[in-house]
Amino acid sequence: MFNYESNLGKAYTERLPTLGQTIARCISLFGGKRLYGVGGDFAANLIGALEPYLELCPSSNEMHAGFSACAQAETEGMGFCLTTYTVGSLPCVSAAALAMTESLPVVFISGAPGEQEVGSLAIHHTVHARAAWRTQYDNALEAFAALGMKAERLQGQRNDGQPNMAGESFLQLLHYAWQHRQPVFIEVPRDQVFSKTQALQLPDSPSQLGCGSQLLAGSSLIADEIRRRLSQAQKPVLFIGDGVKHNPRLRDLIIAFSEKHNIPFATSWFAKGLFDEFEPRCLGAYNGVFSDNFSREYIEQHADYVMDVASSIYAQDTNTAFATGSHFIEAFANKTVLKGTALQEQDLVELFETLLTMTLPVYESTLPEQRGASVPLADTDKLDFHNLASVMNVLQQHDANPYLYLPEVGNSYFASYSLKTRLGEAGRGWLTNPWYGAMGTTLPYARHCAKLVQEQQLNERVVVITGDGGLHFQANELIEMQKDRTAVIIIYMRNNIFHLGKSGDGPIYYCNDPAFDIHKLIAAYGGESAHCQTVGEFKQVFNQYVEQNSGLKLIEIPADPDEQYQCREIRLLNMYIKAKNGDARSLQQWQALT
């Protein structure tokens, strides 16, 4: 029995919510409508408390729940994942690492033993070695904290007559994730879910919680320097990094600036999919020697001033042409580097707001004609990685429905950089985990994106591009797509091996068996599938699936590992990987190239 009423009065006591109610209200404040997760004993009270207020979406396993929450953060600003204690939360560590790498505000919530259960007994779900000298209740907290993220367990009442502070602690952790774009891990003792917590006066939006004052000064001075350089330039270029990924306001300001002064813009590889590449001023994604589009010619042969906006604080080899020295912008002298070092990129927001008020030149930049298909596209041609992007670009050019591409890590990922994206209402045309290396994320990502499209009745078509190795990592998530009744098109590039970086012929490289029948698998999940070998067959089937826009669809394409059927990016990357692994011939070729 708690003495709330005798200590704080009846009126206040009647107003006190439970911790579960406060958790639901806080999640809603940050835009959360659903949580992805897997049920479990220590999470049962949380599930019961949240179900009346939020959609709890089951996933095929906890890791996939975490990946779906990552996609939720990418598209909606915050992601939420719910699991049980240790046996459920620890499998989410891979997704948490992805969230750390991609700066995604994902909230990993785990049920935990009740405070009354914590003692000298090693209860079930604790990670406890037989010879341990102490009970180990904090293993999950320590595992997530080891990734560099905030990891806390909420605490219950500590004073008789005083409700606990757990609700406010939960709010502060969510605010931290939102404010800093970082994941957090929160354990909730199961005996606290229905306990009373302090009443919170929540605002209408997270921004009203306070984001910290903008303490940096000198935006006008930086703007003056940019004006001086622009006045001397003939062909300036905006080079935009992934720092704008979760800042719609900054993205809108940059586009307005580009439009007002007719300045072309390119993105880094990690920022692909944030802008409409059918926009006349868009040069596409640029990455030195790996770029095979017209942006490379324009940037390297014509640009005389570069505004490098919101690229990473630390240089990353993937984003700088794998440190080949071929990334023109990296070594270009006449540039202004604007990293965005203030919270929520407020320094860049303020700077572009200032630039938009200034009188600056309007340029007559004549961009080179954008190439369509880089290879012949006769209907009888074999379809493979070497021409997949060209075919998709032709289809997208003639289709008003934007394709939201989700390429899997591997050949599919690197081939996708030649895709030309049309931006739709979801705000992303290409969504993946850029070279974090976590194969097996596209179906959980696609699952969330398809739910978003379905829920908001958007006009996107969700298109997964994956190899057979990547699909086998995650095929169990197909059951959730079947239950969701959403629309997803999977382009399944089948070569039966892990081809990217393959340096031998050992059994370990073979991910599939020729006898495997993907069509029976898709039929079992209530889907429809086709086998296509030529450009014409693929175009016909893909257009049909786009028009139907319902259910699970898969197009199997036999992919030939022969180099002539690899796109340029894949050929270069395979050469790079083999060179790094000490292959003499590849090292010689790589050095000659770069």
C-alpha positions in Angstrom: 0.0 0.0 0.0 1.3 3.4 -0.9 0.5 6.6 1.0 0.0 8.8 -2.0 -3.3 10.2 -0.9 -2.3 10.9 2.7 1.0 12.5 1.6 0.0 14.4 -1.6 -3.7 14.6 -1.5 -6.6 12.8 -3.1 -6.9 15.1 -6.2 -3.2 14.5 -7.1 -3.4 10.8 -6.4 -6.4 10.3 -8.7 -4.5 12.0 -11.5 -1.5 9.7 -11.3 -1.1 7.5 -14.4 0.6 4.0 -14.5 4.0 3.7 -16.0 2.6 1.8 -18.9 0.2 4.6 -19.7 3.0 7.1 -19.6 5.2 5.0 -21.8 2.4 4.8 -24.4 1.9 8.6 -24.2 5.6 9.3 -24.6 5.9 7.1 -27.6 2.9 8.8 -29.2 4.5 12.2 -28.5 7.5 11.2 -30.7 5.3 10.1 -33.5 5.3 6.4 -32.7 2.1 4.6 -33.8 3.6 1.1 -33.8 6.2 -1.1 -32.2 7.9 -4.0 -33.8 8.7 -7.0 -31.6 8.4 -10.5 -30.3 6.3 -11.4 -27.2 7.8 -12.9 -24.1 7.2 -13.5 -20.4 9.1 -10.4 -19.0 7.4 -8.2 -21.7 3.9 -9.5 -21.1 2.9 -6.6 -18.8 4.3 -4.1 -21.3 2.3 -5.7 -24.1 -0.8 -5.6 -22.0 -0.3 -1.9 -21.1 0.6 -0.7 -24.6 -1.9 -2.7 -26.7 -4.9 -0.3 -26.0 -2.9 2.7 -27.4 -0.4 1.4 -30.0 -0.1 -1.1 -32.8 2.2 -4.0 -31.7 3.5 -5.6 -34.9 4.9 -9.1 -34.5 8.1 -10.0 -36.3 9.6 -13.3 -37.3 12.5 -12.8 -34.8 13.9 -10.1 -32.6 16.7 -9.1 -34.9 14.2 -8.4 -37.7 12.0 -6.5 -35.3 15.0 -4.3 -34.6 15.7 -3.8 -38.4 12.1 -2.9 -39.0 12.4 -0.3 -36.2 15.5 1.0 -38.0 13.4 1.5 -41.2 10.7 3.1 -39.1 13.3 5.6 -37.8 14.5 6.2 -41.4 11.1 7.0 -42.7 9.1 8.4 -39.7 11.8 10.0 -37.5 11.8 7.5 -34.6 11.7 3.7 -34.4 10.4 1.5 -31.6 11.2 -2.2 -30.8 9.8 -4.3 -28.0 11.3 -7.6 -26.7 11.6 -9.7 -23.6 14.6 -9.8 -21.2 18.1 -10.8 -22.6 16.9 -13.8 -24.7 14.9 -11.3 -26.7 16.9 -8.1 -26.4 20.4 -9.5 -27.1 19.5 -10.6 -30.6 18.7 -6.9 -31.3 22.3 -5.9 -30.8 23.0 -6.2 -34.6 20.1 -3.8 -35.3 21.4 -1.5 -32.5 24.8 -1.4 -34.1 23.2 -0.5 -37.4 21.2 2.3 -35.6 24.5 3.6 -34.1 26.2 3.5 -37.5 23.4 5.3 -39.3 22.5 7.7 -36.5 19.0 6.4 -36.2 16.9 7.3 -33.1 15.6 3.7 -32.4 14.2 3.0 -28.9 14.9 -0.6 -27.9 12.5 -1.5 -25.1 12.9 -4.7 -23.1 10.9 -6.2 -20.4 13.0 -7.0 -17.3 12.7 -8.9 -14.0 10.7 -7.1 -11.4 12.6 -5.2 -8.8 11.4 -7.7 -6.2 12.9 -10.6 -8.2 16.5 -9.2 -8.3 18.6 -10.9 -5.6 21.1 -13.7 -5.3 19.2 -16.2 -7.4 20.1 -16.5 -11.1 16.6 -16.5 -12.6 15.7 -17.7 -16.1 16.8 -15.5 -19.0 19.8 -14.2 -17.1 23.1 -14.8 -18.9 24.8 -16.8 -16.2 27.9 -19.0 -16.4 27.8 -22.2 -14.2 31.0 -21.1 -12.4 30.0 -17.4 -12.0 30.6 -16.0 -8.5 27.7 -13.5 -8.7 24.4 -13.2 -10.4 24.5 -11.3 -13.7 21.4 -9.2 -14.3 23.0 -6.4 -16.4 24.4 -8.3 -19.3 22.0 -6.8 -21.9 22.5 -3.3 -20.5 26.3 -3.8 -20.7 26.1 -5.2 -24.2 24.1 -2.3 -25.6 26.2 0.2 -23.6 29.3 -1.4 -25.2 28.1 0.0 -28.6 28.3 3.5 -27.1 24.6 4.0 -26.6 22.6 5.0 -23.6 21.3 1.9 -21.8 19.3 2.2 -18.6 16.8 0.2 -16.5 13.9 2.2 -15.2 13.5 2.3 -11.4 10.4 2.1 -9.2 9.3 3.8 -6.1 12.0 4.6 -3.6 10.0 6.6 -1.0 6.8 5.7 0.6 4.1 8.2 -0.4 6.1 9.4 -3.4 5.3 8.0 -6.9 8.2 6.8 -8.9 10.1 8.9 -11.5 10.2 6.1 -14.1 7.9 7.9 -16.5 10.0 11.0 -16.6 13.2 8.9 -17.0 11.6 7.2 -20.0 10.6 10.6 -21.5 14.2 11.9 -21.1 15.6 8.8 -22.8 13.3 9.2 -25.8 14.1 12.9 -25.9 17.8 12.1 -26.0 17.3 9.7 -28.8 15.3 12.2 -30.8 17.6 15.1 -30.0 20.9 13.4 -30.8 19.6 10.9 -33.4 21.0 8.0 -31.4 19.5 4.7 -30.4 18.7 4.0 -26.7 18.1 0.8 -24.8 15.6 0.8 -21.9 14.7 -2.1 -19.6 11.4 -1.9 -17.8 11.0 -4.1 -14.7 7.7 -6.0 -15.1 6.5 -5.2 -11.6 6.6 -1.5 -12.4 4.5 -1.4 -15.5 1.2 -0.9 -13.7 2.7 1.0 -10.8 1.9 4.7 -10.4 4.3 7.3 -11.8 4.6 11.0 -11.6 2.1 12.8 -13.9 3.7 14.6 -16.8 2.5 17.6 -18.7 3.5 16.7 -22.2 3.7 19.3 -25.0 2.2 19.0 -28.4 5.5 18.1 -30.1 9.0 17.0 -29.1 10.5 20.3 -30.3 8.6 22.0 -27.4 10.6 20.0 -24.9 13.6 22.2 -25.8 16.5 21.4 -28.0 19.2 23.5 -26.4 20.0 27.0 -27.3 21.9 27.7 -30.5 25.2 28.9 -29.1 27.2 29.1 -32.2 27.8 32.6 -33.7 29.0 33.9 -37.0 26.5 32.5 -39.6 26.4 35.9 -41.3 30.2 35.9 -41.6 30.3 32.4 -43.2 27.5 33.5 -45.5 29.5 36.5 -46.6 32.5 34.3 -47.4 30.2 32.0 -49.5 28.9 35.0 -51.3 32.4 36.1 -52.1 33.3 32.7 -53.5 30.1 32.4 -55.5 30.6 35.8 -57.0 33.9 34.5 -58.5 32.5 31.1 -59.7 31.1 30.2 -63.0 30.0 26.6 -62.3 29.4 26.0 -58.6 28.1 22.6 -57.3 26.4 21.6 -54.1 27.7 18.3 -52.8 25.3 17.0 -50.2 26.1 14.4 -47.5 23.9 12.1 -45.3 23.8 14.7 -42.5 20.5 16.0 -44.1 19.0 12.5 -44.0 16.8 13.2 -40.9 16.4 16.9 -41.3 13.5 17.7 -43.7 13.8 21.4 -42.9 17.5 21.5 -44.0 16.8 19.4 -47.1 14.0 21.9 -48.1 16.3 24.9 -47.6 19.1 23.3 -49.7 16.7 22.6 -52.5 15.3 26.1 -52.3 18.8 27.5 -52.5 19.7 25.3 -55.5 16.5 26.3 -57.3 16.8 30.0 -56.6 20.3 30.3 -57.9 20.2 27.4 -60.5 23.1 25.5 -58.8 23.3 21.8 -59.6 23.7 19.4 -56.8 25.1 15.9 -56.3 24.9 13.6 -53.3 27.4 11.3 -51.6 26.7 7.6 -51.8 25.3 7.6 -48.3 22.9 10.4 -49.2 21.4 8.6 -52.2 17.6 8.5 -52.3 17.1 11.7 -50.5 16.4 13.8 -53.6 14.5 13.3 -56.8 17.1 12.3 -59.4 14.7 13.3 -62.2 15.1 16.9 -61.0 17.0 18.8 -63.8 19.6 20.1 -61.4 20.3 16.8 -59.8 23.7 15.2 -60.8 22.9 12.0 -58.9 25.3 10.2 -56.5 29.0 10.9 -56.9 31.9 8.7 -55.6 35.0 9.2 -57.7 36.2 6.4 -59.8 33.1 4.3 -58.9 30.7 6.8 -60.5 29.6 6.0 -64.0 27.1 8.7 -64.5 27.2 12.2 -66.0 27.8 13.7 -62.5 31.4 12.6 -62.6 32.1 14.4 -65.9 30.5 17.6 -64.8 32.1 17.7 -61.3 35.6 16.7 -62.4 35.8 18.7 -65.6 33.6 21.8 -65.1 33.0 22.6 -61.4 35.0 25.5 -60.1 33.6 25.9 -56.6 32.0 23.3 -54.3 29.8 23.7 -51.3 30.3 20.4 -49.3 27.2 20.3 -47.1 26.6 17.8 -44.2 29.0 15.1 -45.1 30.5 13.0 -42.3 32.7 14.5 -39.7 35.1 11.5 -40.1 36.2 10.5 -43.6 34.8 7.1 -44.6 36.5 5.0 -47.3 33.2 3.8 -48.8 32.0 7.4 -49.1 35.3 8.7 -50.6 35.8 6.1 -53.3 37.4 3.6 -50.9 40.3 6.0 -50.3 41.5 5.6 -53.9 42.4 9.2 -54.2 40.0 9.5 -57.1 37.3 11.5 -55.2 37.6 14.8 -56.9 35.7 16.8 -54.2 37.8 15.4 -51.4 41.0 17.0 -52.7 39.4 20.0 -54.4 40.9 23.2 -53.2 38.1 25.8 -53.9 35.4 24.5 -51.6 33.6 25.5 -48.5 33.1 22.5 -46.1 29.9 22.8 -44.0 29.7 19.7 -41.8 26.9 20.7 -39.5 28.3 20.3 -36.0 25.5 21.7 -33.9 22.6 19.8 -32.5 20.0 18.9 -35.1 22.2 20.7 -37.7 20.8 24.1 -36.5 24.0 25.8 -37.6 23.3 24.7 -41.2 19.7 25.5 -41.0 20.5 29.0 -39.8 23.2 29.4 -42.5 20.9 28.5 -45.4 18.2 30.7 -44.1 20.7 33.5 -44.2 21.9 32.6 -47.7 18.3 32.6 -49.0 17.9 36.3 -47.9 21.1 37.4 -49.8 21.4 38.7 -53.3 23.6 36.1 -55.1 24.2 35.2 -58.7 21.8 33.1 -60.7 23.9 30.7 -62.8 23.3 29.5 -66.4 24.7 26.1 -65.7 24.3 23.8 -68.7 24.4 20.3 -67.6 25.5 17.5 -69.9 22.7 15.5 -71.3 21.7 12.7 -69.0 22.3 9.3 -70.5 19.5 6.8 -70.5 20.5 3.2 -70.9 24.2 2.8 -70.9 23.9 -0.5 -72.7 21.5 -1.6 -75.6 18.1 -2.4 -74.3 16.6 -4.8 -76.9 13.8 -6.9 -75.5 15.7 -10.0 -76.5 18.9 -9.1 -74.5 19.8 -11.1 -71.5 18.9 -9.4 -68.2 21.5 -9.3 -65.5 23.4 -7.0 -63.2 25.1 -5.3 -66.2 21.8 -3.8 -67.4 19.3 -4.1 -64.6 19.7 -0.4 -63.5 19.3 0.8 -67.1 16.1 -1.2 -67.5 14.7 0.0 -64.2 15.5 3.6 -65.1 13.6 3.3 -68.4 10.6 1.8 -66.5 10.7 4.5 -63.8 11.0 7.3 -66.4 7.7 6.2 -68.0 5.9 5.5 -64.7 4.5 8.3 -62.5 4.5 5.9 -59.5 7.8 6.3 -57.6 9.7 3.1 -56.9 11.1 3.0 -53.4 14.2 0.8 -53.8 15.5 -1.4 -51.0 18.7 -3.1 -52.2 20.3 -5.9 -50.2 24.0 -5.7 -49.2 26.1 -7.4 -51.9 26.0 -7.2 -55.7 22.4 -5.8 -55.5 23.6 -2.9 -53.3 26.4 -1.7 -55.6 24.4 -2.2 -58.8 21.7 0.0 -57.3 23.9 3.1 -57.3 23.1 3.5 -61.0 19.4 3.5 -60.3 17.7 6.9 -60.9 15.3 7.5 -58.1 12.0 9.4 -58.3 11.1 10.9 -54.9 7.6 10.2 -53.7 5.5 11.0 -50.6 7.5 8.8 -48.3 10.5 11.1 -48.7 12.9 8.4 -49.7 13.6 6.8 -53.1 16.4 4.5 -52.0 16.7 3.0 -48.5 19.3 0.6 -47.3 22.1 0.4 -44.7 25.0 1.9 -46.6 27.8 -0.6 -46.3 27.3 -1.3 -42.5 27.5 -4.8 -43.8 24.5 -6.3 -42.1 23.1 -8.6 -44.7 19.6 -9.5 -44.1 17.9 -6.2 -43.5 15.9 -5.5 -46.7 12.8 -7.5 -45.9 12.4 -6.0 -42.4 13.0 -2.6 -44.0 10.5 -3.4 -46.8 8.0 -4.7 -44.4 7.9 -1.3 -42.6 7.9 0.7 -45.8 5.0 -1.3 -47.2 3.0 -0.8 -44.0 3.7 2.9 -44.3 2.6 3.1 -47.9 -0.5 1.0 -47.1 -1.4 3.1 -44.0 -1.0 6.5 -45.6 -2.2 5.4 -49.1 1.0 6.6 -50.7 1.8 6.1 -54.4 5.2 4.4 -54.0 5.9 0.9 -55.2 8.2 -0.9 -52.7 10.9 -2.7 -54.7 13.4 -5.0 -53.1 16.5 -6.0 -55.0 18.3 -9.0 -53.5 20.6 -11.9 -54.3 19.6 -15.4 -53.3 22.1 -15.3 -50.5 20.6 -12.2 -49.0 17.1 -13.5 -49.3 17.9 -16.7 -47.5 19.2 -14.6 -44.5 15.7 -13.3 -43.9 13.1 -15.4 -45.8 11.2 -16.0 -42.5 10.1 -12.4 -42.5 7.9 -13.2 -45.5 5.3 -14.6 -43.1 4.9 -11.1 -41.7 4.3 -9.6 -45.1 1.7 -12.3 -45.7 -0.1 -11.3 -42.5 0.2 -7.6 -43.3 -1.4 -8.0 -46.7 1.0 -5.3 -48.1 2.4 -4.9 -51.6 6.1 -5.7 -52.2 7.9 -6.6 -55.4 11.1 -8.6 -54.9 13.7 -8.7 -57.7 15.6 -11.9 -57.0 19.0 -12.1 -58.6 19.9 -15.8 -58.5 23.5 -17.0 -59.0 23.6 -19.6 -56.1 26.8 -18.1 -54.6 28.0 -15.2 -52.4 29.6 -13.5 -55.3 30.7 -10.1 -54.0 34.3 -10.4 -52.9 34.5 -14.1 -53.8 38.1 -15.1 -53.8 37.9 -18.9 -54.3 35.7 -21.8 -55.1 35.2 -23.4 -51.7 31.9 -24.6 -50.5 31.6 -21.7 -48.1 30.8 -19.4 -51.0 27.8 -21.4 -52.2 24.6 -20.1 -50.6 22.0 -22.0 -52.5 21.2 -25.3 -54.2 20.2 -25.5 -57.9 17.2 -27.7 -56.9 15.8 -25.0 -54.6 12.4 -23.8 -56.0 11.8 -20.2 -55.0 8.3 -20.2 -56.7 6.9 -22.9 -54.3 8.2 -20.9 -51.4 6.6 -17.7 -52.6 3.3 -19.5 -53.3 3.4 -20.9 -49.7 3.4 -17.3 -48.5 0.4 -16.4 -50.7 2.5 -14.6 -53.3 2.9 -14.6 -57.0 6.2 -15.1 -58.9 7.7 -15.3 -62.4 11.0 -16.4 -64.0 12.5 -13.9 -66.4 15.7 -14.1 -68.5 15.3 -11.3 -71.0 14.7 -7.6 -70.8 11.4 -7.9 -72.6 10.1 -10.6 -70.2 11.1 -8.6 -67.2 9.5 -5.4 -68.4 6.2 -7.1 -69.1 6.1 -8.9 -65.7 7.3 -5.9 -63.7 4.8 -3.5 -65.3 2.0 -6.1 -64.5 3.1 -6.3 -60.9 3.3 -2.5 -60.5 -0.2 -2.2 -62.0 -1.7 -4.8 -59.6 0.1 -3.2 -56.6 -1.1 -5.9 -54.2 0.4 -8.7 -52.3 3.9 -10.4 -52.4 5.4 -10.5 -55.9 8.8 -12.0 -56.9 10.7 -12.0 -60.1 13.5 -14.6 -60.4 16.4 -13.6 -62.7 19.2 -16.0 -63.3 22.4 -14.1 -62.7 25.7 -15.1 -64.4 28.9 -14.5 -62.3 30.8 -14.0 -65.5 32.4 -10.5 -65.5 30.7 -9.4 -68.7 27.4 -9.5 -66.9 28.5 -7.5 -63.9 27.9 -3.8 -63.7 30.9 -1.5 -63.5 30.5 -0.9 -59.7 30.6 -4.6 -59.0 33.6 -5.3 -61.2 35.5 -2.5 -59.5 34.6 -3.5 -56.0 35.5 -7.1 -56.6 38.8 -6.0 -57.9 39.3 -3.7 -54.8 38.4 -6.5 -52.4 40.7 -9.0 -54.0 43.5 -6.4 -54.1 43.0 -5.7 -50.4 43.2 -9.5 -49.8 46.6 -9.6 -51.5 45.7 -11.0 -54.9 48.7 -9.9 -57.0 46.8 -9.5 -60.3 44.0 -7.6 -58.8 46.4 -5.4 -56.9 48.2 -4.6 -60.1 44.9 -3.8 -61.9 43.7 -1.6 -59.0 46.9 0.4 -58.9 46.8 0.9 -62.6 43.2 2.1 -62.4 43.6 4.5 -59.5 
